Amino acid sequence: MSEFTIPGLSEEQSSRIRELLQIQLSTYNDLHLTLKHVHWNVVGPNFIGVHEMIDPQVELVRGYADQTAERVAALGASPDGTPGAILKHRTWDDYSIGRDTAQAHLAALDLVYDGVIKDARKSIEELDELDLVTQDMLIGQVAELEKFQWFVRAHLESAGGELATGGAHTERQAAAQA
């Protein structure tokens, strides 16, 4: 139990909010490391465009991690930003693509964003009953993540709106289809 929480929230509410935010913090820490991995390992004709597109995403996601950790602290807990926390909260496989083309990485990254956004939206839904302030913070973050995914998908989409990776369930499948 914490020694304090935000006025107007019970300890029980704060505890659940902290749990949701800690998972989100671990997700953001994993995501910014994955994005940096892509930045370092992308090759091919579209290298520079993708390389330069990724860094602003890395910085924004690092900012989300900081904002999320500070919200955890405001709720009376100690945010855990360690590699162990990432592994403890991870419900997904480690990013599986090494040195590869821009298209392959973007295809795999699209699936990463799918998972991150779906999980965050579940937390947003639960926060509707717990804390609208925290919910609002996550809504703003997810809106930007959805925009990032749109940037990624624009590279994978045909003029008719079909994704080159349609039906892929793993990063490797998506990368191969791209």
Salt bridges, closest charged atoms under 4 A:
GLU11 OE2 - ARG18 NH2 2.56
GLU19 OE1 - ARG16 NH1 2.88
ASP30 OD2 - ARG90 NH2 2.18
ASP55 OD1 - LYS36 NZ 2.66
ASP55 OD2 - HIS39 NE2 3.53
GLU59 OE2 - ARG62 NH1 3.15
ASP94 OD1 - ARG90 NH2 3.37
ASP110 OD1 - ARG153 NE 2.66
ASP114 OD1 - ARG153 NH2 3.10
GLU126 OE2 - ARG16 NE 2.57
ASP131 OD2 - ARG71 NH2 2.72
GLU144 OE1 - LYS147 NZ 3.30
GLU146 OE2 - ARG121 NH2 2.80
